[in-house]
Each structure stands twice: as C-alpha cells, then as structure tokens.
Amino acid sequence: MNSAQPFSPVYRDRVSARVIEWATADQRIVGGAVVGSMATGPGDRWSDLDLIFAVAAGSSVSQVLEEWTTKLAGTFSAIKLFDLLVGQSIYRVFLLPGCLQLDLSFTPAHEFGAIGPQFKLLFGEAVQKPFSPLPRAEDLFGYAVHHLLRARLCIERGRLLQAEYWVSSARDYALNLACLQRDLSPSHGRGFDQLPLGIRDRVPAALVRSLDRDSLLAALTATVEILLCQSSSVPEIAATIEPELRTLTEWWTT
C-alpha cells in the first residue's frame, strides 16, 4: 500500500487475517484473542489491531515474539516501537505502513485470559482472571493536586515548559476523575469526549495558550476549578485541600 496515505480498513483486515493465520499454523500457539475496541464490535475507520496469543508450555515467549517480529518486518515492513512487560507476558507495539498500529501480545498459556471486558476469544481456551482494577478516586485526586503544586512551583522558578507539562497532566487527572464518577473509561483519555458538555466546556480555559506567567496561571486556575467541581467522590479530602488549592491560584509575592 502507499504509505503516504492512511491505512484502509481493508488493509487492516488483511493484516489481521494473515497474523491470525500464522498463529493457527504455529504449533507453539495454543490460543488467540482480539482485545481492545475491535473485540466488542467492528471498530471504526481508525481502529488499530490488538491481538494476544497464548504460548504453549515448553516454548519461549520471547523467542516466539522475536521470530514473529522478523516475519512482520519482512512481510509488512513493521517497525517495532516498544515493549511492555506484564508478568511473563510481553506486549510489543508495531507501526505498519499507513500509520497502522499493531499491538501484539504473547503470554504463557496458563496466563492467557481476559483482564477486561474487551476480549474476544478466537481459538483455544482462556483461563479465568480477575479484571484489572480501576484507579481509585482518591489517587486520581491526589495526583492532580500534586501536579498542580509542581506546576505552580515551576512557574515561580521560571521553568515554563515544565510548568506546562504539570498543568496539562493535572488537567488530565481531573478529567479522569470525572470519567471515573460516570462509569466512563478513565484511561488514556478514552472517556473524555463522552463527558457532559458542561464539563467539556470548561476544558478550553484549562489549556495553556502560551508560555508566559499569566497564561500558565490562567490554565492552572481553570484546572483547579475543574478538579474541585469533579470531586464529589472524595468530598472530605477535597474540602480539606480546597484552601491550599485556592492558594495556588493567587498572585504570589516574595
């Protein structure tokens, strides 16, 4: 395909079919599943591929992954981006032509199973596993407060790029908290666009418009307001910390 154009769903389906074909022909692979958005439906025009495979006892997860990496590079010009290790499982993320992302996971057969609702078994057997826990509201609130404090200190130190980093991170935690309270995904911004309009309308004010003191303070102040308005699940700690958060929005003099 022409890599100057974004991938097509037809190309994505062709890659998926070929990879699944490889898995069913590989005697070391005893189970396979689709995970992510395409596990519960057809996905959309921009959905990437998330596939997980079970490696039989006696076979090396890392060896299988390395062999498949070579095969993916030769067949689809796949480029390895990074690995994520979770227990004995290895998640490897690839970039294919047309900006198609392929998340390929290999795990020992005795650990092969769903850790969330987005899991569609293709072949083999899956073990019963507890789902990954959601973040705690207290932790999301606490991270946001921590990041807001760091942002304000960076502003005072004249570290404006670093301040922007902390303000933006704090805003994301505040929105994650809003998602958690509404049974929306609090992970990687997945639920942000499903938040009520009244919350989303507050977000533009929390964006850092330029790297100057006034703009950073304005975004910090707006982020504090979002966080406090979305703290109904942690009312006691929010009430206790609110005066300190208000202090962060004031014009300090030294």
N, C-alpha and C positions, 0 to 999 in steps of 0.2 A: 504493500500500500504506500501511498505518497505521504511521507512523514510530515510534509508541510501542512497537511490538513489534519484536523482532529480525527481520532478513530471513529469508525462507524459501529453501530450495534452488530452489523453482520460480521465485521472483523472480530469484534469481541466474542461473539458466539463461536466463531471458527477457532479462535484460540482456546476457548473453554472446552470445546468438544475434543480438540487434539490433546490437551493436557489430561482430560478425563480418560481418553483412550489410552494414553501412556500408562496411567495409573492402573487401569484394569488389566493391562498386559504385563505389568511388573509384579512378579510373584512376591516381592518383598512388601508390596502394598496390599493391605487386607481390609481397608475401609476408606471411604471418601465422603466428603460432605461439602456443600456450599454454605458459606457463612456470610454475614453482612446483609446488605439491603436486598440482594437478589435471592436470599434464602426464603423470603416470605412473599415474593412476587416477582414480576418480570424486571423490576428495577426501572430506571428511566434512561433517557438518551445518554446520560453521563455516568451511569453506574460503572464502577470498576469491578474487577474479578477478585473474589476471596474464596480460596479453596484450601481445604485441610485434608490431609491424608494420614492414615494410620500405618505405622511401620511394624511389621511382624517382629516378634521376639527373636533374638538372634541376629537381627540386621541392625546396622548402624544408621541412626537418623541423620547424622552429619554426612556420612558417606553417600547416602541416597540423595540428600539435598545437593551436594557438590556435583554429583553426576547429572542431576536434573538441571542444575544451573548451566552447565556446559551445553546440555541439549537445548535449553531455552535460548541461550545466546546464539547457537548455531542455526536454530530454526526460525526464531522470531526477532533476532537482534536485541534480545532482552538485556537490560543493564541492571545489575544489582545496585540497589540504593543503600539498604541497611538490613541488619538482623535484629530481632528482638527475641531474647531467651526467656522463656517462662517454664520453670522446672526443667524437664527433659525435652520440652518442645522447642522447636526453632521456627520462628516466623521470619520469612525473608520477603522483602518488598522489591519488586522489579518495575522498571519503566520500559514499556514497549513502544514501538513507533506509533505516532499519532497521540502521544501522551496517555496511552492506556496503562493504567496501574494494575499489576497483578500481585496480590498478596498470597503467597504460597506458604503453607504451614505443613510441617511433618512432626508427628508426635508418636511416641510408643503406643502400641495397640491398647495397652492396659490403661492409658490415659485419654484415649480418643472418645470424646463426648462433648455435648453442648455445655457451654458456660454462660449461655444467654439464650433468649428466645429466637434469635436469628440463626438458625441451624437447620439445614435440610439434608438429611442423610441420602446419599446417592447409592452406596453399596456397602456391604459389610455390616458390622454391628457396633453400636455405640454404647459406652458404659454410662451409667447414671452419675452425674456430677453435680455438686451444688453450683448454682449460678453465681457469677462474680457479684459481690455486694455493691450496692450503690454508695456513693460517698455520703458521709454524714453531713447534715446541715451545719452542725457546729464547726466542722472542719472547713467547709466552704466559706463560712462567715469569717472564721479566724484567719484563713489565708488572705481573704480580701483586706481585712484590717491590717495585717502585716504588710501587704504590698502597698497599701495607701500610706502607711508610715514611712516605708522606704522611699516612696515617690516624693513625699514632702521633704525628707532629708536630702535627697538628691537635688531637688530644686534649690534648697538653701546652699548646697555645695557648688552649684553651678554645673552639675552633671546632667545636662538637659536631655541628652539622648537616653541616658539610663533612667531618668525620671519618666520619660515617655514609655519606656518598657514596663515600669512598675505600674503606672496608671492604667495602661491597656490590660495588663494582667489582672489587676484588681477588678476592672470592669467585667472581664470575662468571668471571674469567680462570682461576682454579684449576679450576673445573668444565669450562671449555672445554678445558683441558689434559687432563682426564680423558676427555673425549669424543674428542679427537684420538687418544689412545692406544688407543681401542677402535673406531676407524673409525665413530664417530658424528659427526653434524654439530656442528662447534664454532662455529656461527654463530647468534647471537641466541637462545641457549638451546634450540635445536631438539632437541638430543640429551640434555638434562638428565634428562628423565623416563624415558629408556631406560638410564640408568646403573645399575649394580648396586645392590641395596638397601643393601649395606654402605656405599656412598659416600653415597647419598641420606639415610641415617640420620644422617650427620654434619652435614648442612646446617642443621637447626634451631638447633643451637648456634652457628652462624656468622651467624645473623640478629640484627640489632641490635634488641633488645627495647624499649629506651628510651634517651633522650638524656642519659645520665649516664655518668660516667667508668667505673664498674665494668662497666656493660652493654657499652659500646664496647670495653673491653679484653677482655672475655669473648668477644665476637664476633670480634675481631681474633685472639685466641689460637686459636680454633677454625678460623679461616680459614687460619692458618699451618699447622696440623696437616693440613688437607685438602690444601693445596698440597704439603707435603713428602711426604705419602703418595701423591700422584699425579705424582711427579717422576721415575719410573723411566726416562723417555725422555731425561732430562737429568741423569744421575747425578752427573757431575763438578761441574757448576756448582751443583747442589743441595747437594752435600756441602760445597762451599766456602762457600756463602752461609748454610747452616743455622745456624751460630753467631750470625750477625748477626740472622737471623730470630728466634731464641730470645731475643735481647736485646730485641727489640721487645715481647715478651710479658711482660717483667719489670716490676715496680713501680719506676719510676724515681724517684730523689730528686735534687734540685738544691740 
